[in-house]
Amino acid sequence: MVNLCNIDGVITQEPAGRVPVSDRGFLFGDSVYEVIRVHDGTPLFWDEHWSRLSRSAAGLMMALDVDEHVIARRIHETVTAADHGDSYVRVVVTRGVGDAPNIDLAYANSPQTWVILVRPLELAAGKPVHLRIVERVRNDRRALDPAVKSGNYLNNVLALAEARSQGATDCVMLNTDGAVTEASTANLFALRQGAWCTPPLGAGILAGITRRAILDLLAEDGQRVCEHPLTREDLMAADELFLCSTLRDISPVSHLDGRPMNSSSRTASLSHLFTEHLRRQRTERDMPRWRELLDGSR
Ligand SMILES: Cc1ncc(COP(=O)(O)O)c(C=O)c1O
């Protein structure tokens, strides 16, 4: 099965998809992106993804130059043509082709490049994680703010490589103050004294869409939650830990720095609750919203 992509509105087989060598996304990582789950043709959390894409672009001093309805239609057409069933969709927006390979924004005068990748969905939900707290720190908010989902992921690439080289399957990065931030491509929750706790956005993390949905669901379910700075010692003393993201949902941490965690039973119950919640949300919220967007794109 060949995967498809959509480059500036044209659907192409992925191996043949080309972006010019002078594209600023290629030269400087000058781009933003979203990874979206599509079930039976319906993206989950579309509004949240679009709004984060816009915020990420604003964080790079970019204003998105293609309308949401146009992108919705391109996604719909590409997902329909690919016919994978449940799909992984990656939307990448670069600052476009530069007039010269020069970082100065004065050379960025072209339209943005919009690439949509569509692949079969592979979820890592429930897969136990061996987590390691790595030396490499999360980049500082005063540099490239981790809240911006940009095409420059090298910090995370290297943090994950560090964890992998030590036998773990994912990393936790601390920030420059020594507080816990997040994993390579996922947010983190810790169960402490009966409450689910996750680092606040101010720690320098991506505002994960799954993280937000879980916080809301836990509160709705009457469980104790907090957004509070966590230390390395807090993680070590936690009763349970899990990672969450669009492609993971909820994945229990089975080992932290090589030591087995005692339990993941509360994580397993939450995971069931979350799966049910997503199913309900898809029919009650995501499907009508997507239909409305596509109708508006005609
Ligand atoms: C650094 C980082 N943190 C957290 C997440 C989880 O975000 P979401 O739940 O929106 O997928 C991701 C997702 O790719 C990420 O890259």
The ligand as an SDF file (V2000), in Angstrom:
LIG
                    3D

 16 16  0  0  0  0  0  0  0  0999 V2000
    6.7160   17.5500   22.9580 C   0  0  0  0  0  0  0  0  0  0  0  0
    5.3260   17.0260   22.9600 C   0  0  0  0  0  0  0  0  0  0  0  0
    4.6300   17.0480   24.0970 N   0  0  0  0  0  0  0  0  0  0  0  0
    3.3730   16.5760   24.1670 C   0  0  0  0  0  0  0  0  0  0  0  0
    2.7520   16.0370   23.0570 C   0  0  0  0  0  0  0  0  0  0  0  0
    1.3440   15.5210   23.1520 C   0  0  0  0  0  0  0  0  0  0  0  0
    0.4630   16.4050   22.5160 O   0  0  0  0  0  0  0  0  0  0  0  0
   -0.9400   15.9170   21.9470 P   0  0  0  0  0  0  0  0  0  0  0  0
   -1.6820   15.3300   23.0960 O   0  0  0  0  0  0  0  0  0  0  0  0
   -1.5860   17.1790   21.4760 O   0  0  0  0  0  0  0  0  0  0  0  0
   -0.6830   14.9360   20.8750 O   0  0  0  0  0  0  0  0  0  0  0  0
    3.4420   15.9900   21.8370 C   0  0  0  0  0  0  0  0  0  0  0  0
    2.8150   15.4410   20.6440 C   0  0  0  0  0  0  0  0  0  0  0  0
    3.4130   15.2820   19.6160 O   0  0  0  0  0  0  0  0  0  0  0  0
    4.7580   16.5130   21.7830 C   0  0  0  0  0  0  0  0  0  0  0  0
    5.4700   16.4890   20.6430 O   0  0  0  0  0  0  0  0  0  0  0  0
  1  2  1  0
  2  3  1  0
  2 15  2  0
  3  4  2  0
  4  5  1  0
  5  6  1  0
  5 12  2  0
  6  7  1  0
  7  8  1  0
  8  9  2  0
  8 10  1  0
  8 11  1  0
 12 13  1  0
 12 15  1  0
 13 14  2  0
 15 16  1  0
M  END
$$$$
